[in-house]
Amino acid sequence: MLSLATHNPLTFSSLKLFLVPSQIHSLTNISRNLCCTCLKQPIKQNGFISDPNNLHSSTPFHKDSPFFGLEDALVSYLFGKKRATDVAHMVWKHIVQKGDTVIDATCGNGFDTLAMLNLVSDDSRKGYVYAFDIQKDALDKTLLLLEESLDSNKKQLVKLFNICHSKMEEVVPTNAPVRLVAFNLGYLPGGDKEIITRSETTLLALEAAKRIVIPGGLISIVVYVGHPGGREELETVETFAAGMSVEDWICCKLGMLNRPNSPIPIFLFRR
């Protein structure tokens, strides 16, 4: 029978864009194409060929590029067809590799944990997901979801910790190639709304994530601002990101101007 330890892992046998400047050009091209449907010939701009009469088939990235398909995800978010968490998951797919170590800093109901595991797991069984939450209820829900969704081999690759995400460095191996640290900030969906992530510990967790994410890795944050303390936490995250080295990090956020309480995705990419 499985149980949750306070500090020991539960192992189951135990509009602005991000990433690289070329993608910023990409979204610029897309938005211009939306206003130029009267043009008949493809346009070459910023080194990319775009056909204003065929927005969906035009892409600046080769199909073998790790960023291929990301434009569609961002345009879907732009037009309200994707949620902030959907966009985050799509971005992860362009960063995370099989065999990586990834961290779900706020596992909640377990959907992010499951998505991460599917990205890192393969036959080599080298990829691991470290998931944290201070609420045992969240860990129980995550555990149930994983039990229902995974086979016994994949379950071996998940480690759950009933501790604050600010303590991630205490349990994640120092030699682990951490490619992704993901945060969903706010309260547990369906849980006690009085229990929320706090600016003080979130800042400590972000500082820890900055130290352990490898080059080419990502800190992914979805900030929920429609609750008391949410705006303060957003300001903490923005201040932290604004102070990161331009030479080493690309930091940006997405947001809806006329929906001030909508979740805000923030991506911090280590060069």
C-alpha positions as CSV (number, residue, x, y, z in Angstrom):
1,M,0.0,0.0,0.0
2,L,1.4,3.4,-1.0
3,S,1.7,6.3,1.4
4,L,2.8,9.9,1.2
5,A,5.9,10.9,3.1
6,T,6.4,14.4,4.4
7,H,9.9,14.7,3.0
8,N,10.6,11.4,1.2
9,P,9.6,10.7,-2.4
10,L,6.6,8.5,-3.3
11,T,7.9,6.4,-6.1
12,F,5.3,4.2,-7.7
13,S,7.0,1.2,-6.7
14,S,8.3,3.3,-4.1
15,L,0.9,40.2,-27.2
16,K,4.5,39.0,-26.7
17,L,6.3,35.9,-27.5
18,F,9.1,33.7,-26.4
19,L,12.0,31.4,-27.3
20,V,14.0,32.8,-30.1
21,P,13.9,36.1,-32.1
22,S,12.9,34.2,-35.3
23,Q,9.6,33.3,-33.6
24,I,8.9,36.9,-32.8
25,H,9.3,37.6,-36.5
26,S,7.0,34.6,-37.2
27,L,4.1,36.0,-35.2
28,T,4.7,39.4,-36.8
29,N,4.4,37.8,-40.2
30,I,1.2,36.0,-39.2
31,S,-0.5,39.1,-37.9
32,R,0.4,41.1,-41.0
33,N,-0.9,38.3,-43.2
34,L,-4.3,38.6,-41.5
35,C,-4.6,42.1,-42.8
36,C,-3.2,41.4,-46.3
37,T,-5.5,38.8,-47.7
38,C,-5.9,40.8,-50.9
39,L,-2.3,40.1,-51.9
40,K,-1.9,37.3,-54.5
41,Q,1.8,36.4,-54.2
42,P,3.8,35.0,-51.3
43,I,5.9,37.5,-49.4
44,K,9.5,37.1,-48.4
45,Q,10.1,39.0,-45.2
46,N,12.7,38.6,-42.4
47,G,14.1,35.6,-44.3
48,F,10.7,33.7,-44.3
49,I,8.3,32.9,-47.1
50,S,4.6,33.5,-46.2
51,D,1.6,33.1,-48.3
52,P,-1.1,35.6,-47.1
53,N,-3.8,33.5,-48.9
54,N,-2.9,30.4,-46.9
55,L,-2.3,31.2,-43.3
56,H,-2.6,27.7,-42.0
57,S,-0.2,26.0,-44.4
58,S,2.5,28.7,-44.2
59,T,5.2,28.1,-41.5
60,P,8.6,29.6,-41.1
61,F,10.0,26.4,-39.6
62,H,11.0,23.2,-41.3
63,K,9.1,20.2,-40.2
64,D,12.2,18.8,-38.6
65,S,12.7,21.9,-36.5
66,P,12.0,21.5,-32.8
67,F,9.8,24.6,-33.1
68,F,7.7,23.3,-35.9
69,G,4.0,23.7,-35.1
70,L,4.4,26.1,-32.3
71,E,3.0,29.0,-34.4
72,D,-0.4,27.2,-34.6
73,A,-0.5,26.8,-30.8
74,L,0.1,30.5,-30.2
75,V,-2.4,31.7,-32.9
76,S,-5.0,29.3,-31.3
77,Y,-4.4,31.0,-28.0
78,L,-4.6,34.4,-29.6
79,F,-8.1,33.6,-30.9
80,G,-9.3,32.0,-27.7
81,K,-9.2,28.4,-28.9
82,K,-6.5,27.3,-26.4
83,R,-6.2,27.8,-22.7
84,A,-3.0,29.1,-21.0
85,T,-2.2,25.6,-19.8
86,D,-2.7,24.1,-23.3
87,V,-0.1,26.6,-24.7
88,A,2.3,25.7,-21.9
89,H,2.0,22.0,-22.7
90,M,2.6,22.7,-26.3
91,V,5.7,24.8,-25.5
92,W,7.1,22.0,-23.3
93,K,6.9,19.6,-26.3
94,H,9.4,21.8,-28.1
95,I,11.8,21.8,-25.2
96,V,11.7,18.5,-23.3
97,Q,13.5,15.4,-24.6
98,K,13.2,11.7,-23.8
99,G,15.3,10.8,-20.7
100,D,15.2,14.3,-19.2
101,T,14.5,15.2,-15.6
102,V,11.6,17.6,-15.2
103,I,9.9,19.2,-12.2
104,D,6.3,19.9,-11.6
105,A,6.6,22.5,-8.8
106,T,2.9,22.5,-8.1
107,C,1.3,19.2,-9.1
108,G,-2.3,20.1,-8.2
109,N,-4.6,17.5,-9.7
110,G,-1.8,15.8,-11.6
111,F,-2.5,16.8,-15.2
112,D,0.8,18.6,-15.6
113,T,2.7,15.7,-14.0
114,L,1.1,13.2,-16.4
115,A,1.9,15.4,-19.4
116,M,5.5,15.7,-18.3
117,L,5.9,12.0,-17.8
118,N,4.6,11.3,-21.3
119,L,7.3,13.7,-22.6
120,V,10.3,12.2,-20.8
121,S,9.5,8.5,-20.6
122,D,10.8,5.9,-23.1
123,D,12.3,2.4,-23.0
124,S,15.5,3.6,-21.4
125,R,13.7,4.6,-18.3
126,K,16.1,7.5,-17.7
127,G,13.5,10.3,-17.6
128,Y,12.0,11.3,-14.2
129,V,9.3,13.6,-13.0
130,Y,9.7,15.2,-9.6
131,A,6.4,16.6,-8.4
132,F,5.7,18.8,-5.4
133,D,2.7,20.1,-3.5
134,I,2.2,21.2,0.1
135,Q,-1.3,19.8,0.1
136,K,-1.7,16.1,0.7
137,D,-5.1,16.3,-1.1
138,A,-3.3,17.4,-4.3
139,L,-0.8,14.5,-4.0
140,D,-3.7,12.1,-3.5
141,K,-5.5,13.4,-6.6
142,T,-2.3,13.2,-8.6
143,L,-1.6,9.7,-7.4
144,L,-5.1,8.6,-8.4
145,L,-4.8,10.1,-11.9
146,L,-1.4,8.4,-12.4
147,E,-2.7,5.1,-11.2
148,E,-5.6,5.2,-13.6
149,S,-3.4,6.4,-16.6
150,L,0.0,4.6,-16.4
151,D,1.4,1.1,-16.6
152,S,3.7,-0.2,-13.9
153,N,6.9,0.7,-15.8
154,K,6.0,4.4,-16.2
155,K,4.9,4.6,-12.6
156,Q,8.5,4.0,-11.6
157,L,9.5,7.3,-13.1
158,V,7.4,9.6,-11.0
159,K,8.4,10.8,-7.5
160,L,5.9,12.8,-5.4
161,F,6.9,15.1,-2.5
162,N,4.6,16.5,0.1
163,I,6.9,19.6,0.6
164,C,7.1,23.2,-0.6
165,H,8.4,23.7,-4.1
166,S,11.0,26.1,-2.6
167,K,12.8,23.0,-1.3
168,M,13.2,21.3,-4.7
169,E,17.0,21.4,-4.5
170,E,16.9,19.3,-1.4
171,V,15.5,16.3,-3.2
172,V,16.3,16.6,-6.9
173,P,19.7,14.9,-7.6
174,T,22.5,17.5,-8.3
175,N,23.6,15.6,-11.4
176,A,20.1,15.4,-12.9
177,P,19.7,17.2,-16.3
178,V,16.7,19.3,-15.4
179,R,15.2,20.5,-18.7
180,L,11.9,21.9,-17.4
181,V,10.5,23.4,-14.1
182,A,6.8,24.2,-14.4
183,F,4.6,26.2,-12.0
184,N,0.8,26.6,-11.9
185,L,0.4,29.4,-9.3
186,G,-2.8,29.9,-7.4
187,Y,-5.0,27.5,-5.6
188,L,-5.8,23.8,-6.1
189,P,-8.7,23.6,-8.6
190,G,-11.7,22.1,-6.7
191,G,-9.8,22.5,-3.4
192,D,-9.6,25.0,-0.6
193,K,-9.3,28.4,-2.2
194,E,-7.8,29.8,1.0
195,I,-4.7,27.7,0.4
196,I,-2.7,29.5,-2.3
197,T,0.9,29.8,-3.5
198,R,2.7,32.7,-1.8
199,S,5.0,35.3,-3.3
200,E,7.7,34.6,-0.7
201,T,8.1,30.8,-1.3
202,T,7.4,31.2,-5.1
203,L,10.4,33.5,-5.3
204,L,12.6,31.0,-3.5
205,A,11.3,28.3,-5.8
206,L,12.1,30.4,-8.9
207,E,15.6,31.1,-7.7
208,A,16.1,27.4,-7.2
209,A,14.7,26.6,-10.6
210,K,17.1,29.2,-12.1
211,R,20.1,27.4,-10.5
212,I,19.2,23.9,-11.7
213,V,17.7,24.3,-15.2
214,I,20.3,23.4,-17.8
215,P,21.1,25.4,-20.9
216,G,18.3,24.9,-23.4
217,G,15.9,24.4,-20.6
218,L,12.7,26.2,-19.6
219,I,11.0,27.6,-16.5
220,S,7.3,27.6,-17.4
221,I,4.9,29.6,-15.2
222,V,1.1,30.0,-15.4
223,V,0.0,32.7,-13.0
224,Y,-3.7,32.8,-11.9
225,V,-4.5,36.4,-10.9
226,G,-8.2,36.3,-10.3
227,H,-7.9,35.7,-6.6
228,P,-6.6,37.6,-3.6
229,G,-2.8,37.6,-3.7
230,G,-2.7,36.7,-7.4
231,R,-1.6,40.1,-8.6
232,E,1.0,40.4,-6.0
233,E,2.4,37.0,-7.0
234,L,2.4,38.1,-10.7
235,E,4.4,41.2,-9.8
236,T,6.9,39.0,-8.0
237,V,7.3,36.7,-11.0
238,E,7.6,39.7,-13.4
239,T,10.2,41.4,-11.2
240,F,12.2,38.2,-11.0
241,A,12.1,37.6,-14.8
242,A,13.0,41.2,-15.6
243,G,16.2,40.9,-13.5
244,M,17.5,37.9,-15.4
245,S,20.5,38.2,-17.7
246,V,19.7,39.1,-21.3
247,E,22.8,37.1,-22.4
248,D,21.6,33.9,-20.6
249,W,17.8,34.1,-20.6
250,I,14.9,35.0,-22.9
251,C,11.9,36.0,-20.8
252,C,8.4,36.9,-21.9
253,K,4.7,36.6,-21.1
254,L,1.4,36.3,-22.9
255,G,-1.8,38.0,-21.8
256,M,-5.3,39.1,-22.7
257,L,-5.7,42.9,-22.4
258,N,-9.5,42.8,-22.2
259,R,-9.6,39.8,-19.8
260,P,-7.6,41.0,-16.8
261,N,-8.4,38.0,-14.7
262,S,-7.4,35.4,-17.3
263,P,-4.3,33.2,-16.5
264,I,-1.0,34.5,-17.7
265,P,1.6,32.2,-19.2
266,I,5.2,33.3,-18.6
267,F,8.2,31.5,-20.2
268,L,11.8,31.8,-19.1
269,F,14.1,30.1,-21.6
270,R,17.7,29.5,-20.7
271,R,20.0,30.0,-23.7
